[in-house]
């Protein structure tokens, strides 16, 4: 299927979900939310936090590249779900576990993005270090008054980077969260 370049072809955000990227493209081009998913798959709609290629056509990645004017390899690096497509043009593997959460609003605003962006993140990644924000909360609370949270997150990230094998701290982190809520 030959696709025409969208008038406004936004770049994807690193680790953005497919639903978020397609929704941002649709919003920017004043399209219905179901238009782009229908072009690329058998599905009529993909939620903003949706992140799968289960029903995508075999050449959907190439079609998305044609729509956005971006190389398929660029899309594969930015959108992890594309790597799970049955027919990716390039193999890129990612072994870390992830969860879906909103991107830091301040980081997105600095890039000129003022809408909601949903990303894949490591299970322990709750803080934007640059803007000192707690990301899982709807309001993305400022952490200026809680320097111990910032220090703990920095230390935790350092420990995760030092691990020889892929990071497996998810069960420990989730257990700690559960203990705090008791």
N, C-alpha and C positions, 0 to 999 in steps of 0.2 A: 504494500500500500504506500503510495507516494504522499507524504505529508508536506503541507506548506508551513513555512516559518511563522510562528506567532508574532503579531506586531510588537508585543512586549515579552521578551524572553528572559525572564529573571534567572540569575544564577542560583543553583541550590546552595543551601547552607550545609556545612560539614555535619554528617550524621543525621540529616533531616529525614523524617519519615516520608514515604511516598505520598501519603494522603495530605500531609502538610504542604509539600512542594506542589502537588497538582492543584490544591486549593488556592495557593498563592498565585499560581499561573492563571487559574480561572478568574480569580478576583481582579488581577491586573489587566486581563484582557476582556473583562466584562462578559464572561461566559457562565453558563449554568454550571453548578458544581459537578453535574453528571457528565458533561461533555467530554472532558479529557479522559476520565476512566473508561467511558464507552468507546473511545477511539483506540485505546490500548489493550482493552480486555473485554471479556464477556460480561463483566459486572457493570451495573448502571451507576453505582456510587461507591466511593471509598471514603470512609470517615477520615477526618483530619489526622487522627492519631493512628489510622490504619497503615500497616507497614508490611504488606505481603504482595507477591506477584503470582499468587495461586492461579488466577484465571487469566493471566496475561497471554496474549498471542505470542507465537515463537519469535516474531520480529519486533516486538513491542519496544525493546530498548532502542533499537535503531530508529523506530518511529518517533520515540520521545526525543532522541538526539536531533532528528530532522525538525521536529516542532520547535525546539529550543535553540537550534543552531550551535549546540555544544557537542563536543566529541563524546561518544559513548563511554570512553575511558574516564573522562571527567565526571560524568554522571555516576559511573560505577564507584569511583572513589568517594563521592559525596553522599550517595544514597545507598546505604548498606543493604537494603532489601533487594536491590537490583542484582546483587551478587548471588542471591538465592534463586533467581530466575532459572528455569530449566535450560535456557539457551543463552548464557551470558557471553558476550563477545570476548571477554578476558577473565581469567580466573583470579580472583582476589579472595583470600580467606581471612576470616576474622574469628578468633577463638573466644573472645571475651563474652561473658554473659552481659545482657543489657536490660534496661527498662526504658519505658517511654516517659518523657517529661518535657515541659515547656523549656525553651531556650531562655537565657537571660534576656529580659526586655531591654536592658541598657546596652548589652552587646549588640543586639539586633538594631536598635536605634542608631548606634554608632555606624552601622553599615547601611543606614537608610531604609531599614525594614521596620515598619511600624505596626504590622499585623502579628498575629500569633504564629510562632514557629514551634513545631514539635520535633524533638530530637530523640535519638537513641543515646543513652548514657549508661555508664557503668553503674552497677547497683549502689556503689558507695559514693557516687558523684552527686552531691547535694548542694554544693556551694560554688558560686561564681567568685573566684579569688580576685579578679580585677575589680568588680563592682561591689564585693562584699555582700552578696545577696544569698538568701536561702531559697533555692529554686523550686523544691516540690510544693511550696505553699502557693496558693492562688495569688496572693499579694506580693510574693517574692520579697520577704522581709529583709530589711537592712540588718547586718550583723555587727555594726560599729560598736554597739554596747556589749557585745559578746566575743571578745577577742579570743577566749579559750576555744570557742567553736572553730574559729579560723585556724588557730594553731593546730588543733586536733585534726582538722581536715587536711592541712598541709602535711602533717606527719603521716596521716593515713595514705595519702597519695604517694608519698615517698616510699613507704613500705610496699605498696602495690607495685611500684615501678621496679623495686629491687628484687621482687620475686623472680626466681629462675624460670619456673613453670608459669603458664597462664594463671592469672590471679584467681584464687579460689576463696577469697574472703567473704563472699556473698553470704553463706550460711551464718558465719560469725557476726557479720554486720547486721543481718536481719534479726538474729537472736538478741543482739545488743539493743536494737530498736524496740523489740518486744519487751525487754526487761525495763527499759526506760518508761514505757507506757503503763506498766503494772502499777 
